[in-house]
Amino acid sequence: MADEIRAEMVANVWKVVTAPGATVAEGDTLVILESMKMEIPVIAESDGTVSQLAVNEGDVVQEGDLIAVIS
């Protein structure tokens, strides 16, 4: 079963830490968002492989936008 990781707020994608095909563990940082001069890490909610990365550095995400899929 795949886990969809979605944005919890409007933010800029400051840094992409992972890539499609990467193996991640629960708690690993996938991307870092920036909002109101605060850096917010987006973490993997389960162990698996990043099957899709839907953002790039510099993108703006809205609340609920897909960031990554872990399968």
Secondary structure, 3 states (H helix, E strand, C coil): CCEEEECCCCEEEEEECCCCCCEECCCCEEEEEEECCEEEEEECCCCEEEEEECCCCCCEECCCCEEEEEC
